[in-house]
Amino acid sequence: MEKEETKDKEIIEGTAKVLYNPELVFYNPVQEFNRDLSIVVLKTFIEQWKSEVKEFHGIEILEALSATGLRSIRYFNEVPSIKSIVVNDVDPKAVEAIENNIKRNGLDTSVVKPNLGDARQVMYQAAMNNQKYHVVDVDPYGTPSIFLDSAVQATVNGGLLCVTATDLAVLCGNHPETCYTKYGSVPVRAKFCHEMALRIVLSSVQSHASRHKRYIVPLLSISVDFYVRLFIRIYDSPVKAKLSFTQQSNLYQCTSCDTYHLQPLGKAIPSKSGFTYQLATGPPCEPNCRTCSSAMKFGGPIWSDPIHHHPTLDLALSSLRNPDSKINYKTHAKILGLLTVAKDELQDSPLFYDFHSLCNRVKLAPPKTWVIRSALVSAGYRVSLSHCSPNAIKTNAGVDVVWDLLRDWIRQNPGSRPLETLNKNSPAFRILSKGPGRVFDFTLREDAKDISKGLIPRFIPNPDNWGPGSRAGSKRKKKINESTQQIKRKKNHNGICVKFRKGWCKKGDSCPYKHVIDNYSD
């Protein structure tokens, strides 16, 4: 059997040019957005770090799982004030590619340092030797869960931890038992599952940090495409580490409608000596949903504190409005749109309602989002979008208020959904038969309008060949397995075609087996 040679492919991204063999080293072009965004946040973090320290001597970075070295090369070329980068991978062939790519870009391997090692061991060793990094970037193929404990220890006090998780099927509730074993949280299936996913990872990072008397401050937490990407600052403080149990909540989700409730794990009451900690009282809801009388699912814990840091977003958006940034980042429009929506999100309202889903529950054609936002603002509530979904509505209004709003809309627009057409045993009938408890004003308001709509592209369609990509070498292994199976079949039947012997092989000369009848036995 002849060997198939795969030629190295050249990638030109940003200021970097690298070669890689797709059968040996993993690379996903769709993740260019991830790398562009990381550079924007990294520049912002360095500006903040410079203003916080007395003496600035440059930033040291660890890319724990590098593959091609592309990300680190772009970091060093495009981000100022980087002192050194350790470009690590556990695969010797990947490290060889990394070293070649570093030299190919004219960089010094004593500054951009290729390193062969298990990422966890490298990070634990850095923590033990007190040689921690200002920035630790963990971007694995799949779950980051096995790297989180070492990553939070390898980051300096006040440093930046960047984490990617691509196992959204697990985080979004398809496999709750697997999610619990990896992240210590149980997800529920809901329209807000992508925001819940990033909050589960944040909860897991804080859980690991708490064991080492550290706490987290999320700068930017996004769910985009097929992954979540988190930028988190890690700080030392035993007192604030204890506060972390007040920043996490369990979740109750209705099995039939979109009603949900959050139950904080605990509460902290200020005292003269600091804080007095108490368990939260609950539960926040009845065993059956008070909206539609269906059973309630239980999940969590999830991070229920803010997921973005507004000063960081302000700095990042300011840099993106510089005309030169459009040249520097191929995905500039997508980054600008995402950060604009993230900046406008309500920070004190975890999760969201998908308004189209709410309307679908009661068989109602959804009114314009501007109408709903206006009604909520007129009633004295705050409202925003979510970067996770174009149909999302975040609000500090309770779930009873949201359902009352829909019932009152139907009352004021009688032709929208006749109650008589619904099955009396359906959740929709039980929801609408209660009648509105409040009266809302649906007059359009300018202060409730989504100002950025039409000015900035927010939810850009996914590109061609979209997806997480195949693990390095997976295609090659598949070919080897197929060839092995063919060899086994040939050995089992002496290379003779069974179908031809039985008289129904239609492949003719293209058949890989011999078309003979003699000397064959079952």
DAGIBEL-V594291 format. One record per helix or strand of 2 or more residues. SS is the DSSP state (h for helix, s for strand). FROM is the first residue (numbers start at 0). TO is the last residue. Records with the same first field share a line. If there is no record, write none. Layout:
SS: FROM-TO  FROM-TO
This chain:
s: 8-12  15-19  58-62  81-88  111-115  132-138  154-164  213-223  226-235  247-253  259-263  265-270  273-278  294-302  352-353  382-385  388-394
h: 28-51  69-77  91-103  118-127  144-153  167-170  175-182  192-209  237-245  309-319  324-327  331-343  354-360  368-377  398-411  413-415  418-420  426-431  445-447  473-491  497-501  507-509
